[in-house]
Amino acid sequence: MDLDFWWLLIVPVAFALGWMAARYDLKTLLSESANLPRSYFRGLNFLLNEQPDQAIDAFIEVVKLDPETVELHFALGNLFRRRGETDRAIRVHQNLLSRVDLPVTERDHAMYELGQDFLKAGLLDRAEETFRSLEAGDYALGAQRALLTIYGIEKDWVKSIEIARHLETMGADSLAKEIAQFHCELAQEALQQKKPDDARNQLNLALKANPQSVRATILFGDVDAAGGEQQAAITQWQRVEEQNAAYLPLVAEKLMKAYDATGNPQAGADLLTTWVDRYPSNDLLDVAYQHVATLRGPEAAHTLARTQMQKSPNLAGMTRLLEAQQATAEEPRRSELELMRTLLRQRTKNLPRYTCQNCGFRARLFYWQCPGCSGWETYAPRRVEPITASN
């Protein structure tokens, strides 16, 4: 009975305390809102309506009325940077850093935003210096990521590897794919400088970081081919099928040159024909068709093109099939086929071949790193089907 009595007493008391706390919070909120300038709310309204120019003007007015508003400085600086006015963004964040009473957390925040300003302005040396000052704290991880971006822009692959490994120790997601690509870039440089041993060393490090690195395997074949070891190069390039068959078009022509150098081009044509049958691809078909036509004649090339069109019909394949039919046709059929092939080629010749799966950037050449978003291995190594071509 006594326990029930106390419960009956506690419930209304708790309700009363909650009601009083709510009224106090409401009064505090109303009081703080009343002290805010009208320009602040106008600025927020402009932002919500996606009118950044008007929002900037409103926030500038607020900052003039109350220079102590740290958050508004950040908002203003970010708006300037987003609009491309990096000089004004830099001044805003430098103004914040000049305040001796700024808390450590806010100082780090201002330093990070200033680094972003320098990076957007292309002042890479000043951006690097700023981000390197943020070795600890809430913005350390973001600063390291920014440094990785800077070294990528500068193509300083040694520092890129160093920062990527440091990021992993800080708890970032695995960067094995990127680290392997950095080693591949160093191997590519060594190969161009005719330093095969250095290239092999970098490629071994790339495969250690990412055993499925197709690019490292392809480059290993390039190193072997450059050294006259054609059979070793063929073995390397054949490994691409095990790693990721989608990348076979990148080694098809290399393989045929190596088979030619060994005096066995028929074996190369057999291999490409098998690959085209297993992994239908316009790029593979293009290479295989040319060599089959040369080695086995137009009838064999026609059979190859027709079989692939039946399996995977598309405009690019149709162009190749018309070419094969034209090679064996007689007049006036030959002229008709030539006209149809010409129309198809005009329709498809200016289309981009590769599309970044991250940002959608399109290019006629294959890139390991997207020129648009700088992502690594974001291009699927096959051509886009040209259905949406414009006249």
Buried (B, 14 or more C-beta within 10 A) or exposed (E): EEEEEEEEEEEEEEEEEEEEEEEEEEEEEEEEEEEBBEBBEBBBEBBEEEBBEBBBBBBBBBBEEEEEBBEBBBBBBBBBBEEEBBEBBBBBBEBBEEBEEBEEEBBBBBBBBBBBBBBBBEBBEBBBEBBBEBEEBEBBBBBBBBBBBBBBEEEBBEBBBBBBEBBBEEEBEEBBBBBBBBBBBBBBBBBEEEBBEBBBBBBBBBBBBBEEBBBBBBBBBBBBBEEEBBEBBBBBBBBBBEBBBBBBBBBBBBBBBBBEBBEBBEEBBBBBBEBBBEBBBBBBBBBBBBBBBEBBEBEBBBEBBBBBBEEBEBBBBBBBBBBBBBBBBEEEEBEBBBEBBEEBBEBBEEBEBBBBBBBEBBBEEBBBBBEBBBBBBBBBBBBBBBEEBEE
